[in-house]
């Protein structure tokens, strides 16, 4: 099939989108991807995997996306962009990444009689509800959570297929009334062909080392980890915490670390590519996933969990539903109540006092990734879905 993917941000990078494009290309499909442009990328780029079509968007129009359901400016940009592409390309399916452009996907389906696939990376209505910019006075005027929920239900129901990242998200959509048989789970699993394994034969020699890798905002929950470390310090239990990443909440985290006198406990590495932090992975005793539990984190899964599992690093995660399910089913770590630093400190203290306990977890995670949680399996689901849609077309 000739597939047009719609992505409402710049590309690359996007690990999930890149993996999907590569899988579909290997299955014999031809992919065109429409996205925003920037100063460093050409408007038309032909890669080994797909053809990328870029178009510049003004900052005002881009910011208007938060009010896309009330004002036409943002969706009109995409209507013009996709119309130009459809007039010169023989497209057989439109694959929309995330909820905002779902209406555009449906309009293309109706006008050109093509298949419409809606790929929901997130619980978008809740993500918007939690976002900083929608909680300002203007944001509340522009963005209605109830309206986004109705929008999701409407266009997920009209899609030929809906892709989600975890079983919990499939159940949520089915509960909204979307046909369960057309919801497919294609998770954010590890592409083993692109990931060199780390052999975890021993843990760090000096104290317990915690690791966090990822974006840094309020909802990642790092503030609770710092409070737990503060409790441990008061008990004379010393741990080190490596934080790799960047984000809008980083200054607040650094301020909190300073106020809690944690300068000797925490190493802020900033943003690093994976190849630049192999030594940090190798020295980690525990990988932290401290996300705040919400309707968003209960319906998505971070790519990092599968990296940690494959690297044989035991995981301590907050009690978000998919994280708890995966960690407990595969016996590769433990969970705690996301906003309870005292409970978290007790878990860390137990491992700090007896690192031998960590050896119980190191092999199970890697085995689960090799056998189940890998992109080879998830890409098969994606390609089988497209094979079915091709037969229907």
Phi, psi and omega in degrees: 000150169270115188247132172254114176266137176249126183225115187269049167201183181286155181210141348286179002264158169191101188303315182296312181296319179298317179296318180295317180299314182297318180295315181292324177298315179296333179277000175101005180270157176249127187245128167252136180237126178256129182206182177282157176255165170222182187292340187262353186239143178287158179290331176232123181226125178258115180253179179290342185251330185200175174249122184259127177249121182244148176218137180288144177228138180290153181297325180294315180293322178298315180294336180289353181300331180297333179253027186299334182276349180250333182230145191274354193302313185291311181293330177294325175303314182287329176298315179293316181300309184288327177298318178299321180288317182295332181289341182240355181241148177263081186270137180248345179207142174248128184245107185263122177271116178074166196289321190308323184266015181301320180297322177297317178301317180293320179298321178293321177301313183289317185288319187253001179056052180241171179281147181236116179247126180253116185254101186265102179286335188222169163275087191299316180302317180288323177301316177295320180298327182272345186291148182298318186288339178270356179258007169279169179300314180294320180299320180292329178289320185280328188239120178251120181298319180298323180292321178292324177295316178296319179299315179298312181299317183297309188274337171293324178290330182274345180290152174287331176205147177238131178251133176232171187259345179214161180300323181299323179291323176297316179296320180299314181293321177299322178292336176282346180112004177285139181302117183301328184289344180252015176256125184238136179267115172236101193275171179273053185278175187275132172274099188297337179289345182248008187229117177279124183292150175252127180271112183267093182264335180207165180257172184300149184280329187248102177067184182264132180246124177259152181226135169230131176231127177149187178292157182236101170223176185305321188282355174282346170077016181297333180301327180285329176293317179298321178294325177293320178295324176298319177298318180296319179301318181294337178266002179080017179257111186265131174227158174249144182230115177266119179249115181247115180149178182215167179163174186296336184266359182302316178302322179293321179294318178295322178295317178296318178300321179293315181295330181266007180056049183253019184300330180276349182265333193241134173247117176266114184265346186072188179286133178221146170289156183303320182295342182269353184235023180300324180294327178291317175300315183297329183268355184284138173265324183221136173261129182261134169233086191264026187305141176291132181289129180201178175297339177281304184289344174279358183227020176215176182215131178283141179301330186297331183300323181284330172298313180298316181299314182292328178279001177063039175257119177304144186248136167244114186238153171289173191270040171289138191307308182294325181294314179297316181301310184292316181295317183284320179297328185253006174049052181241017178167194182224165181235164179214163177289124195306326185251029182239086181299328180295315178297317179297319180297325178293321178295313181296319180299321180299317179286326179295324181281337181211087182296339180302334179298333182292334182295340178295337189254345195290330185269333186295319182296315180297318179300318181295322179292315181298321186269329189227302189273070179220159186292334177302317179288315183290324178294330177296318177300315179297313183290324176296321178299314181290328176297319178295316180294326178296321179294326180286330187297000000 
